[in-house]
Structure formats: C-alpha cells, structure tokens
C-alpha cells in the first residue's frame, strides 16, 4: 500500500479465505470461510507500525487485525483468537505474562531442495562442523550478519534477553523479554521476518523448520507463562509464603487436559513431528516436572516471584499467535474448572499413555477435529477451517515419493 493511502486512512480489505490459505498457496472449499468469500478489513495496530531498517528504500510494515466489515474480530484470525483469550483473563482480574525462546538455523543458500542444508562458509572460509554449542566464539564467522540483526532489532524496538549458539550445526536461539502475550507474539513474528530478510542481504538462508537436519536437534519455540493480578502485578502462581498456589496447579492441569487436543496447533506441519519423534530435549508428552527438560511442561528453577510454566511442545514453525493463544486458553480452562494435574515426574520416566501426544500430523488433526474443547475455546469455524487447510497440506505431502522410499523400498521383492 502506498504511504499516502495508508496515512489517509484508506481502508485495506482482503478476502476472508486468505486466512485459510495453505502453505502451498491453495485454499480449502469456500464453505470453510463463507461461501461468498467476502472481504475482511485489515486494521493496523498503531503500536505495531515499523519502518523496516534493512530495506534500501523507505518501506514500512504494519501488523493488522483482521476484522469483519461489521466491526468484530474475524474468528479465523489467529491474532484475534489471542486477543480474545487475553480478554477472558482480564475478566477474572488476571493478566498473562509470556516469553518466547525461538531457535533457528543459519544455512548457506539451498538452491536444490533435494539436497541437505549446509552451514554457511564463515569468515575463515570453513563450514561449522557441529562442535560449537554454547561457545562464546561460535558465531564469529557470521558476525556481520548478527551485527545487522542486532541493529535491526534495536531499530524495531525488539528487546532481547539472551542470544546463544544452540546444540545443532549453525543453530542459534534468542530469548525475548517477558511481557504482554500479544506484544510477545508480535515481536516473535517480527523477529522471524527480520531474520529472513537480513539473511538474504548477507547471502544466507535462515530456516525456522522444526527439523531441517537429520541426526541433529530440532528448533523449538518454548513458551514461558505466568499470571499476575491486573491491579497489583502480583504473580498468582505463588502465595505470600512463596509456595505454589491452587491456581498454579489448575493452570498445569488445564495444559495437561488440552495439549493432546491442541498438538496440531503447536506442531502444525509434517516436519514438526520429525522433531518430536527424535526428542533431543523436545518432549512429546503432557507430563510436568520441576526443571526436567524431558517433560513437556517444565517448571524452571526460579524465585517465587518468577514462578512460571514452560510449554516445551511448540516448534519454531508454529504460528506464535496461535501457539500462545492455545497454551493460555488451556491454562485458563484448568483454572475455570479447577483441574488438578497429575503428580510431578522427576528423573528418567516412562510416559503414561494418558499423557502421550499425537506423533504424526494426521493423528494430531484427527484429535483436533474431534475436540469439543477446541471448538468451545476457538469456535467451530476456526477449528474446521484450520483442519481443512492443514489436511490439504498433508495430502500434498503424500502426493510425493521421498528419496528414502526410492532408496530403501525400490529393491524390495
């Protein structure tokens, strides 16, 4: 849109079906987004209008809400779904506090998708070989790229907590500072967009797939969550004596009740389950534990004022608005219904069947499609449309024969 048109307040409209566009570019049948496929209004959030610092010409980006022409938020909008969950907490005098940890890979350009990704050539002319986890010098070869990433984050007002090299080859992680859930979802979206744009300028490829490399840890988007009183800012997960509260237990109980139904929202792609089936600290379960990375719900070691629940299921490929909305909605469901969690699990443990989660996209979509809880929290229109779009993606995946099948099965009698 031209700057003049935007500043004049010209209304920007978009077909409803675009919110259900699948990743290959197609759409499910029109019945899933209104048979007329009428327009939505895109209304810019005045706090989320940014001049893009990496662009060589003046250019800006505005994060918008997708609203029906009658004024209410579209039920197909993931940003709208998150805003609705926040309103439900506010009605109880509570405000969620969220932080995201996003992992990603930096690769050389990959012009042939049939070939594996490779680390980029560093300033020393060599490719990383995978022994740099948590090293203070591990990204020196990519210093010009990261320097511009840091500068662009500052220009966009994206505060960062820590940045580190992760366990994978040329894999990195950023921890964004905790705050309002909608703000953190916006910041996570902006950061992923920033990464890809700056990488292109430097002749690199940033990949936020859940599992881009075999035999290597995948990339997560862990979500840290706590609740505070809206009026006082007090963390309601801890009492005056610093002990866990009933609300803390109920929040965990709600997450345990919802994680299997919502797995397709946390792990939205076929590749998501490559990460979950080869754990590397990516637990595919609804167990909870104190400071145990094998549990899907981890309570990090912290002071009572910082007591929080870390949801370790979402991958880096998850929609941050939807993943945060689903996690918070499940916790609120537990609070509203006073659900009690299972006992905490410590050390090495076997996952009970009742706490295991779907391990394929097909199974996760079937679970979501049958979920009455998901329909109550997100509405039939959203759940049915989401399942329809993701089913198209799954069908497209099954339309191709993989190299593994040709390599291993062709010689079979």
N, C-alpha and C positions, 0 to 999 in steps of 0.2 A: 504494500500500500504506500502511496506517496506520503511524505511528511505533511504536505499541505492538507491532503484529505484526512489524515489522522487528526491533525490539530483543529480542523474544522468540526470535528466530532461526527464525521460521516459514518453511518452505521455499516459495519462489516458483517456480512451474512455468509453462512455456509450450510450446505446440505446436511441434514441430520445423519445420513448414512456414513458420512466421513468418520464419525466417531466409532464406527464398527469396521472400518477398513482393515483388512488383514495385512500381514507384513509382506505378502507378495503383490499387493495392490488391488485385489478383488474385494467383493462385498458379498455378504450373505443375502438371502432373499429379502426383498423390501419389507415384508411383513414384520421383520425384526426391528425396523426403525421407522415404522409408519408407512403405510402403502403409498402415500403421496410423496414420500421423501422430501418433505417441506424443509424450509430453512430454519436455522438457529441464528441467534445474534451472538457475535463474539464481542464481549465487553472487556476491555483492557483493565487489569488491576493497576490503579495509579501508582502503587508501591512497587510494581514489577515492570517498569519500562526502562530499558537499559540501552545505552549506546554501546555498540559492540567494539571493543578495543582492538580486536585482531583484524578488523576489516580495513582495507586500504582506502575505501571511500566511506563517507558518513552513512552509517546504517544503524538502525535500532531494532530491538526485539521487544515485543510486549507480550507478556503472559496474559491470556484471556480466560474468562469464564465463558462456557458455552451455555447460553440461556435460551429458553423457549421465547418466541416472539411475544407471548403473553406475560413474560417477566420472570417466571420461576426458573430455577436451575434445571437443566436437562438431566433426566435420570441416567442418561448414557454417558455423562461427563464424569471422569474419574476425579477431577479436581472438585467438582460439585459434590461427589459422594464423600470426599474427605471433609469438606466444609460442613456437611450435614452431621457427620459423626461428632465434630467439634462442638456444634450447637447442642447436641444431645448431652454432652458432658457439661456444657455451660448451664444447662437447665438444672443440673444437680449441684451447681456451685463449684464445679471442678474444671481444671484446665490441664490437658495432657502436655507433657514436655517430652520432646523426641530428639534423638540424634541419630544420624546415619553414618555407617562406615562403608565406604564404597571401594571395592577392589577392581582393578583393570589391568590389562596388558598393553604394553607398547611394542609394536612389531614393525618390521620393515614392510614396505608395500607388498601386497599379495595379489598379483595380477592373475594368477591361476588358482581358482578356489579348489581345484582338485589336489593341490599341494599343501602341505602343512605350513602354518605360520612359522616365521623365523624371527629371532631377535634382530634388532637393527644393528648396523655397524656403529660402534662407538667412536669417540674422537681418537681412540688409539688404533682404529682400523680393525678391531676384533669384535666378535659377537659374544655376548654373555653366555656362559655355559651352565648357569643354574646354581652357583655357589655363593650368591650374594645376599641371601635372606638377612634382612635387618642390618646390613652393612652400612656404615656411615659414608662409604665412598662408592656405593653400588650404582648410583645414577650419575656419576661424573661424566660418563660418556654421553649422557643425554642432557647435560647441564643447560645448553642453550634452549632446549625445548622446555624444561622445567622452569627456567627463569622467566620465560614468557607466560607460562601457565600461572605462576605466582603473580606476575604483574597484572594479568588479565583478571585474576580473582580479586585483587585489590581494587581494580577499576570497576568491577561489577558489585563491589561490596559483599563479597563472599568470604566471611571469616573462616579460617582453617585452624584446627586444633593441632593435629599431627599429620605428617606425611612420611611414609616409610616404604622401603622395599619389602615386598611380601615374599612368600615361600616359592612362588613359581618363577620360571625363567622370564625376566623382564616384566615382572608383575609388581604392581605398586598399590598402595592403599592410602586413602585420605580419610581422616575423621573430621566431620563437620561439627561445629559447636552446637550444643543442645539449645533448643528453643521451641517456639510455636510450631506445631506439626505442619501447618500449611506453608509457613516460611521455609521449613526444612525440606519439604517436598519440592518447592520452587527452586531452592538452592541446589538440591541434588540434580534436578533436571537441567538447570543452567550449567552446572559443573560438567555434566556428561556432554552437553552440547559444546561447551568451551574446549574440552579435551580434544574432541574430534576435529574441530576447526583449527586449533593451534597445531595439532599433529600434521594436518595436511600442509600447513605452511612450512613445516620442517621436513617434509618428505617422509613422514612416519604414518603409521596406522594405529589408532587406539581402538581396542576391541573390548566391549563390555559383555561379550558372551559369557554364559555361566561356566562353560568348559571348553575353551578354544584349543587346548593341547591335551593329548593323551598322556597318561602317566605323570600328570602334573596337577597340583591343587587348582581347583576352580576359583571363580570370583564371586564373592558374596556381596550382599548389601544388608548387613546386620542392622537391626532397628532397636535402639535403646529407648525404653519408655518408662516414664514415671508420671504420677498425678500430683497436682498441687491444688490447694484451696484457692479459688479465684480471688478471694478477698485478701487473704494473708500471705499467700505464696508458700504455705507450709506443705511439705511432702507428706501426703496422707498414707504413704506406704509404711511410715514409721510413727510409732506413738511417742509420747513425751519421754518415756524411758528409753527410747531408741530401739524398741523391739518391733518386729513386723506386725502389721495390723490385719484385721479381718479383711479389709478392702484389698490389701496386698494379696492375700490368699485367693480371694474371689476373682481378682484380675487374672491370676495364673490359671485358676480353674476355668475361666472363660476362654482363655487362649487354648487350653488343652481340649476344650469342647469344640472349638472351631477350626483348629489347624488342619485337620484332615479334609474337612469340607472346603477350606479355602486354599488348599495346596496349589490349585491351578492359578490362583491369583498371586501367590508368592513365587511360583515356578511356572512361568507362562509359556515356555517354548519346549520343543522336543529336546533341545540341547540342555535344558535346565536339569534334566534327570540324569544326564551323564555326570554332572557334579554331585548329585545326591546319591547316586549308586556307587560312587567311588569316594567315600566320605572325606578323607583328608581334613578332618575337623569341620565337615559340612553335614551335620546330623540330620537324618531324615526321620525324625521322631518327635513326639509331643511330650517327652519326659522333661522334667525340670530338675535343676540341681544348683547347688551353690558352687560357682566358679569351676564348673566342669564343662569343657568345650565339646564333650561328646553328647551333651543334652541339647535338644532343640530349643529349650528355654533355659537360659543361663542367668543366674543372679551374680553379677560381677562383685568381687570383693570391694567394698566401699564403706564409707561412713553412713550412719542412719539418714542423714540429710540428703544423701545421694543414692539411696536405695532405689533400684530400678530393675526392670526385666528386659533382658536382651533376647529378641527373637532372631535366631540364627538360621532360619529356613530361607528367607528371600535371597535370590541371586542378584548379581549385578544387572541382569537382564530384566528385572522386574520393573514395572511402572511404579515410581516412588509414591505417587498419589494413591494408587490403588493398594499397594502393599501396606502403607502406613494406615490407610483407612480400614483395611481388613483386620490388621493387628489390633488397632484401638477398638474397633467395633466388637471384636471377640472379647477383649478385656471388659468392655462395658456390659456385654451380655452376661459375663460372670458376676459382675457387681450387682446388676439388676436382679439376678436370680439367685444370688448368694451361693454360687457354685464353689464347692470345695475341691482343691487339687488332690491328686494322688500324693503319696509320700515322696519327698525329695529323694533322688537317686545319687549316690556318690560312687567314686571309683569306677572300675570296669563293671559293666552291667549288660544284661540281655534286655532288649526292648520288648515289653509285653505286647501281645497282638493288639490290645486295645489302644495302644499309644503309637503304633506304627502308622505311617502315612503312605499315600499312593506313590508308587515308584515309576510310573510312566505318565505321560501327558494324557493318554487315553483313559487310564484309570482315574486320574485327577478330574478330568472333565465329566466323567460319569458320576463321580461323587458330588461335584458341584451341581450338576444338573438335577440330582435327586435331593439336594439340600434344602430343606424347609427353612433352616436358619439363615442361609444365604439370601433366600428370597425375602424373608422378613426384614433383614438388615439392609439389603441393597435394591430390593424390588424385582419383580418378575421380569420387567422389560430389560433391565441391565443384565441379569443372570442369563436369560435366554439369548440375548444378543451376543454376549461375551462368548458363551459356549458355541454359538453358531459360527462366529468368526474364527475361534481357535480350532474348531473342527475342520474348517476349510484349510487351515494351515497344516493340520495333521494329515489330512487327505493328500495335500500337495507333497508332503514328505514321503508318504507311502507310494506316490507315483514314480519315485526314483529308486533305482537299484544302486546300493552303495558299493564302493570298492571292496569292502570286507566280503560282501556276498559273492562278488565275482572271483575274488582271490581264494576264498575258502570253500565255497559250495560248488563251483563250476566243475571240479574234478570228481565230485561225488557220483557214485553209481546211481 
